[in-house]
Amino acid sequence: MSRLVGREQRRLSRWWRRQSLRSRLTVIAATAIAVSVFVAFQVASELMDQKLRDTAETQLRADARVLATSAQRAGLTQVQLPPYSGSGRLVRLILPDGSTRTPASQPALPAVSERAGRVAQGASSDLLESTDWNDGYRIYTLRAVDGAVQVIDLADDGPINQFGFGMLLIGLFCVVGGALVGRTVARTGLAPIDRLTAAAVRVAHTQDLDADIPNEGGGEIRRLSQAINDMLAALRESRQAQRLLAEDAAHELKTPLTSLRLNIELLIRLDRRGTLGTALSAESRTRLLNDLGAQVAELSTLAAELTDLARGDVSDESTELLDLADVVVAAATQARSRMPDIEVALDVTSVWVSGRPAALRRALLNLIDNAGKWSPPHQPVQIRLRTEDTSAVLEVDDAGPGIDDADVPRVFDRFYRADSARALPGSGLGLSIVRRVVHAHGGRATVVRSARGGALLRVDLPAAAPPAPFAATEGTAVR
């Protein structure tokens, strides 16, 4: 049984969820009115029934006193009882011997109850027996002379039934009217949402992100409109960023691809002529092959940086608690293998941060690569890592020509390369990736002029408390 009830409840719940908001509001309004009418009917019925009962009992007592007064003057056996007219109240006299007298033509009455008999014997002065819910009578017994008089009222449910029927009609009218009113109110109240929906559907179909949603209404509707407009603005910015990324990528890929194509075409022409071995000297062939290798490496680096940049903050790598000094050492080791002519000097202290190790290592490697391109021979790239207040501070210092003040605001922009860097290899994406990674870790990347005359790139990351086994050794320096 409980399983059947649960199934019906789930079915009703599914039906309710399938209904539109307008239908739900209509059902809620009609239900609320129906419940209100039912409660009002119950309360009114009880009040009306109580009022009719009090009125009938008062009238019974008054009629009984009049009959008792007549019996007091003429005696119970001699008092005149007019014939029953076919309607109205019934009367009965209880004589001292227990017998009864009733008017002529009066319908038969139930037997005198034991309690009414005790009233006739003088045990009490009066008695009201409300038996209207059982046999349809309401009997009032009053002590008179040596017996008692009874006035009996035949319970009449007609007024209550008429009242109930009227309330039923009124209730049905109110429920129907409430449903219509609820439907109208729902339609009027949801009209702004319908317009918002139509505008959103139009934007989805036309892909026109420049079409703002009309900001109408107040309160929740205005906030919803503003939220949709903010979402459209974010989508516009995202689309613009994607367009710029594609345009910049096409521009940056054009130069190495053109150079690579020209060199390959040269080799193909010489090979077709059969003069590949004689047209170029050994030194020229070596230089050409080195150029091809450099161009392929540049394309590979550019493709990797574009992929990393296009992913944004989306990464499958999980965040973990790590020692940033280990990441710095790993990045420096990789940089030494890539640039054997560049010296990297480390002065790092164990600092724990919460981050993604691969992303941080890539960012640090980009910083070291950038510094290595500018560092003159026999001038090491200095990397320092320390703790300042609640931050992990990483500095990459080179002794190169430095960065012009006009270029400082755009150093971390995507694809930006200063005029002095045009002749050097690179895509202008390395520092942009650094800034994205640092921002994703809640940090900040800045650039200033170094005391050595070059550029000093600084990264501030929120520091974290080290794990318990490492707390005692915190502060160890690595050089």
Residue, then its C-alpha position, 0 to 999 in steps of 0.5 A: m500500500s505504501r509503495l502504491v502511495g509513493r508511486e502516485q506521489r511521484r507521478l503527481s510530482r512529475w506531472w506538476r514539474r511538467q506544467s508551465l509556471r502560468s498553469r502552476l500559478t492558476v492551479i495555486a490560485a484556484t486551490a487557495i480560493a477553494v480551500s478558503v471557501f471550504v474553511a469559510f463554509q465550515v466556520a459559517s455552518e457551525l456558527m449558523d447551526q449554533k445560532l439556530r440551536d440557541t434560538a430553538e432552545t430559547q423558544l422551547r423554554a419560553d413555550a414550556r413556561v407558558l404551558a406550565t403556567s396554564a397547567q398550574r392554574a387548571g391542573l395537568t389533567q384539565v388544562q386545554l391542549p389545542p389539536y395539532s395543526g400539522s406543523g409547529r412544536l409538539v407538546r406532552l404532559i406527564l401526569p403524576d402517575g407517569s401517564t401522558r397527555t398529548p393534543a389530538s392528531q399529534p404524531a406519536l412521540p418517543a417514550v418518556s426518558e428516565r431522566a424526564g420521568r425524574v423531573a416529573q417526580g420532582a428530582s430536578s426542575d427542568l431538562l433539555e434533551s438534544t436528540d436531534w442528531n439521533d431521532g430528529y427531536r429536541i425535547y425540553t421538560l419543565r416541572a409543573v404541579d405534580g408532573a411535568v410539561q414537555v415541549i418538543d421541537l422537530a429538528d429541521d435541517g432545511p436552513i442548514n441545507q439551503f445555506g450549504f447549497g448556496m455556499l457550494l454555488i458561491g464556492l464553485f463560482c469563486v473557484v472558477g473566478g479565482a482560476l480566471v483571475g489567477r490566469t490573468v494575473a499570471r499572464t500579466g505578471l509573466a509578460p516581461i519574462d515572456r518578452l525576455t524569453a523571446a529576446a533570448v531565443r532571438v539572440a540564440h537564433t540570430q547569434d547577434l550578441d550585440a542585441d541587448i535585452p530590454n531592461e523593463g519592469g522592476g525588482e526581480i525582472r530588472r535584475l534578471s534583465q540585467a543578468i542576461n545583459d551582463m551574460l551577453a556582454a561577457l559572451r561578446e568579450s569572449r567572442q572578441a577575444q577569440r577573434l583577436l586570438a585567431e587574427d593574432a595567431a594567423h599573423e604570428l604564424k605567417t612569418p615563420l611559415t613563409s620563411l619555412r616555405l621559402n627555404i623548403e621551396l629552394l631545396i625542392r628546386l635545387d633537388r629537381r635540377g639535380t644541383l642540391g649538392t653543388a649549388l650550395s656550399a657546405e656552410s650554406r647548407t648547414r645554415l639553411l638546415n639550422d634555419l629550418g630547424a629553428q623555424v620548426a622549433e619556433l612553430s612548435t613553441l608557438a603552437a604549444e603557447l597558442t594551445d595553452l593560451a586558448r585553454g584559458d583557466v580550464s585545466d585538468e591538473s588538480t591543485e595541490l600543496l607544493d613547495l615552490a622552490d622545487v618548481v623553481v629548481a625544476a624550471a631552472t634545470q629545464a631552462r639550462s638544458r634548452m639554453p646551455d649558454i645561459e647561466v642561471a643562478l638560484d637563491v631560493t627559500s622553501v615557500w609553500v603554495s597551493g597551485r598546479p605544479a605543471a602550470l607554475r613550472r611552465a610560467l617560470l620557464n617562460l620567465i627564465d626563457n625571456a630573461g635568457k634572451w636578453s642576458p649578455p654573455h657571462q651575466p647570469v639570470q638571477i632567480r630569487l624566491r623568498t617569503e614576504d608577509t603572507s606572499a611567496v615572492l619570486e624575482v627573475d632578474d637579468a642584466g640586459p638592456g631593460i624595458d622602456d617605460a613606454d613598453v612596461p604597461r603592455v609587457f604582459d599583453r598577448f602577442y606584444r613585442a617591443d620594437s627592440a625584440r622584433a629581431l629575436p625569436g619568440s611569439g610574444l605569448g610567453l609573458s601573457i601565459v605567465r600573467r594568466v597562470v599567476h592570476a589563476h593562482g590568485g597572484r600578481a605579476t609585475v615588471v620593474r627595472s633591475a638594479r643590474g640595468g635589465a628587467l626584473l620580473r616579479v611574481d607574488l603568490p599567496a603563501a600557504a602553511p607547510p605540511a607538518p613534516f616540513a615545518a621544521t625545515e622551512g627556510t632552507a635555501v637552495r643555490 
